[in-house]
């Protein structure tokens, strides 16, 4: 894959593995490796997704 793909729902790992989708890590790994996170969800969903 030409980019890193981080999984926000660890319980879905088996489904991604079965579909041969390579995972670079989980949401916590991504948060540790970036300076800025942009919430591009539709209005009202961002608050529900806060970690």
Residue pairs with C-beta under 8 A, 6 or more apart in sequence:
1 22
4 24
4 25
4 30
5 21
5 22
5 23
5 24
6 23
6 24
6 25
6 26
6 27
6 29
6 30
7 13
7 16
7 23
7 25
7 26
7 27
8 26
8 27
10 26
13 23
16 23
17 23
27 51
30 37
31 37
31 51
39 46
39 49
41 49
